[in-house]
């Protein structure tokens, strides 16, 4: 292929990197509201593709124009609507239930971001198994980012466990706080729990109320939304990292945590054991006692901490953007050859 044309939102096109083979084009007239964007994807966007002579379309997030006249690949990034429908409004849920299966059927190739997700896609949707590829993400550029904000580092330095995630209910902050409170009550640990992330369907006040009820309000620090560029030192200076999510199709925070060699507690469900491998302590995210055991081990078992510090970066090193690019190119070639 001669080059890559990236179609961007008009208001975010400046965020794209520059490269001699990268051509950035704004989707002019793209509405900001969700309904307008859906209509644009299925109408104006296919016209732009034909006008610019694209050879193959790669849609990076779940849906794609159904009629383009071009080979197309769609990346399936999320399946949360199947497992946590209560998080979505009725209209949006109906749209996802219709648009995602239709997009997967219309695509010439599909990319799943984990083998677990690939199997789930085959179970839930009518997809030819030969056209769905597992392509892992690479380690995020966050590992090369800058220093912490003053608001994060102020105060006396204390050892801490950290979780970095937007405050969705399925991220499981509530059980993490409950488990941390039990560790504080029953084990001699000096740590605080730091939670970084902006509100979604859970608010900071919701979680602060849980911390008060558990008697650990002074030991749980809510940092709010933290810029992506501030995450590296927040992770690298932690005594341990917690990520007991209920659901992930891949879990970039897991790979980022492993990159720093900090002991990680994460979940034994969905894609998380596949991504973490033996480089983390896996727990049942629905069982507070299991999370308690995981936290206690990564904080107090020194031989385990040493092993995880060694195994984490090795595990993370297997997730590279070069491998992701190779897998993506395989899917694109498959789509073009299938159509030809």
N, C-alpha and C positions, 0 to 999 in steps of 0.2 A: 504494500500500500504506500502511496506517495506521501501522505501526511494525515494529520488528525484535525478535523474541524470540530470545535467544541461550541455548542450553542448554549448561551448563558442567559440568565435573567439580566435585563438591562441595568438593574441597580446593583449587581454584584460582579459584573464582568471584570472589574479591576483586580479581583482577588486571584485570578488565574495566573499561573506562572508563564513566563515567556520561553519560547523555544523555536528554532528555525522551522520545524515541521509542525508547529501548532498554530492553527488559524482560529482566532476567537471571533465569534459572531453573536451579536445580540439578537435575542428574540424580540424584535420591535413590535410594540403593541401588546405584549404579554400582560394580562391583567394581574394585579396583586392578589385578588381574592381567589379562593380555592376553586369555586365553581367556574370562574372565568379561565383559570389555568387548565382545568380539565377540558373545557371546550376548545381552547387554543391547541392543546396537544393533539386532538383528534381532527382538527380542521386546518388552521393556518400553518401549523408546523409541517405536516406532510407536503404542503405546497412549497414551503421553503426548501425542504429536502430535494424535491424534484428540480427546483429552479437552480440549486447549487450543484447538482450532479453528484450527490454522495453515492458511494458504492455500497455501503452497508451502514446500518444504524445500530448504535449501542445505547440502549436506554438503561441508565444506571440504577434505577430505583423502582422496581415492582411493576410499573406499567409502561406501555408503549403504544404509539399510534397503531390502530388495528389495520388500517389500509394505507400503505405507503408505496407499493410497487417496488420496494427495495428489500433485500435480505435484512433481517433484524435480529438482534440479540437483546434479551432483557435480563438484568441481574435481579434476582429475588433477594431483597435485603431484609425483609421482615415478614413474620407470620403472626404477629401479636394479636391481630384482630380475630384469629381463629380460637385463641386460648383465653384472651381477656377482653371479650366484647364489651364489657361494662365500661371500659375506658373510652369508648367511642360513642359519639352521637349517632342517633338512628340513621340519619341520611348518609353520614360518612361511612358507617358500617355497611349499609346497603351498597354504596358505591364500590367499596373495597371487595365485597363479596361477589360483585359482578365484574369489575374491571381487572382484578388480578388474574382470575382463571382465564378470562378472554385474552388477556395479553400473553399469558403463557402458551395458550393454544396457537395464537397468531405468530409467535416468535419462531424463527428457524432454529434458534439455539437458546438455551436458558443457562444462566450461571447461578449456582447455589454457593453460598459462602462457607458452608461446612458440609461434611458428609451427612451429619444428622439432619440438616435442613433439606438436603437432596432427598433423603428417604421420606421425610415428612411431605415434601412436595409431591412425590410420586404417590403417596398414600392419599392425599387430599384432592389432587387435581388430575385431570386426564392429560398426561404428558408422555410422549414417547421417551422411554428411559435412555435411548441412544442420543437424544439431543440435549440432555441436561448434564452440565459439567460442574464438578466441585472445584472452586477456585478460592483459596484462602486469601484474606487480606494480608498486607504487610504490616510491619511495625510502623506506627504512626510517626510523623515528623516531630511530634511532641517531645520525643526523647532528646531532641537537639535544641529545645526551647530555653528561654531565659530565666532570670531569677524570680523569686516570689514577690508578690505585692507586700507592701508594708503592713497592710491590714491582716495579712495571713500570719506574719511572723512576729507581730508585736507581743510583748509580754515575756515572762521568763520561759526559757526553753524547758519543756517537759517531754518525756517520751510519749508517743502517741500512736494509735492505730487510725488509719485513714480509709475512708471510702469516698471515691469521686464518682458522682453520677447525678444526672438530673433526677429530681424527686418524683419519679413515677412509682405508683404503688407496687408494681411487679418487681421493682428493684429491691424491695424487702428491707427497707431501712428500719421499719418497726421492730421486726424480729432481731435485727442486729443490735439495736439499742437495748432490747430486753436481755439478749445474751450477754452483752457487755456489762450490764448492771449486775447480772449473776456472777460474772467473773470477778468484778470489783468486790462484791459481798463475800465471796467464798474463797478467794485466792489473793495472795499478797502481791498485787501489781500496782505500780505507780502511774499507770498510763491514763491518758485522756483518749476519748474517741472524737476524731475530727471528721465532720461530714461536710463535703464540698459539693455544691450543686444548686441550681436554681429550681424554683417551685414548678411543678406540673400539676398532676392531679392530687399531689400531696403538698402541703405547705410547710414552711419552717415552723410555724406555730403549732401545727399538728404534731410534729416530731418533738418539739420542745416540751409539749404537754406530756408526751410519753416519757421523756427523760425525767421530768419532775415527778411523775407518778412512780417511776422506778427508783427514785431517790438518788439519781446521778446527774442532776441538772448542772452541777458545778464541774462535772467530769466530761461532759459532752459539749463540744464546741461546734457551732454551726457557722460555717464560713460563707454561706450563700453562693451565688454564681461566681466561679473563679475562671478567669481567662485561660484559654487552652495553653497559652504560652507560660502560664504560671504553674502548670501541673507538675513538671518534672521534679523540681526540688521538693514539692509537697509529697510526692511519692518517694523520692530517693532518701529523704530524711526520716521517713516513718520507721518505727520499729517493726510494723507489720501492716499489711494492706488487706482490707476485707472487701469482698465482692460476692455476697451471698444472694445473687439475683435469682428470681424464679424462672427467668426465661431469657435466653440469648440465642440468636441464630449464628453469631460468631463470638462477639465479646472482645472488642478492641481493648477495653480497660484491662482485661486479663493479660494480654500480650504486653501491654505497656508496663504493667506491674512486674511481670517476669523479667522484663528488660533491665530493671534496676537491681535485681538480686535481693529484693526484700521478700521475707516470708509472706506468702499469699494464702488466704482462706477464700475458697470459692465453692461453687455449688456442684453437686454430682448429677445434675439434670440437664436436659437439652444438649446443647453443643459444648457446654463448659468442660466436661471431662475430656472431650476430644481435643480441645485447644490447650488446656493446662497440662494434660498428661500426668506424669509423676512429679512435676515440678511445683506442685501446690498441694495443700491439704484440702481435700474435698469433703464437704459436709452436706447433710440433708437440709435444704434451705427452709423447709416447712417445719422443721423440728428445732426449737430453740436450744434444747439440750445438746443437739449435735453441733450447733454453731458455738455453743459454750466450749465444748471439748476442742473444737478446732482452734478457737482463739487462745485457749489456755496452752495448747501445744505449741503454737507458733510464738508465744510470748515467753514460755518457760522451758521448753525442751531445746537446750543449746545444740546438741548434735543434729537435731532436726533442722534448726535454724541455719546451721552451717551448710548442711546438704542442700537446702532450698536456695541458699544464696549462690551456690555453685551451679545448681541445675536450672534455675530460672533463666539466666541469660542464654544458656545453651539452647533451651527450649525456644525462647523468643527468637533466636537467630535463625530458626528454620522457617520463620514467617517473613519473607522478603517481598518487596514490591517487584523485584525482578521476576520471581516465580509467579507472582500474581499476574504480571504482564504476559508472561509466556502462556499461562492458562487462559487468559482473556483472548489472546491472539488465536489460540487453538479453537476457541468457541466461534470467533469471528470467521476464521477460515472455513469451519464446518458449515456455518450459515450460508456463506457465499457459494461453496461447492454444492450444498444441498439444493439451493435455488437454481444453480446453473444445470 
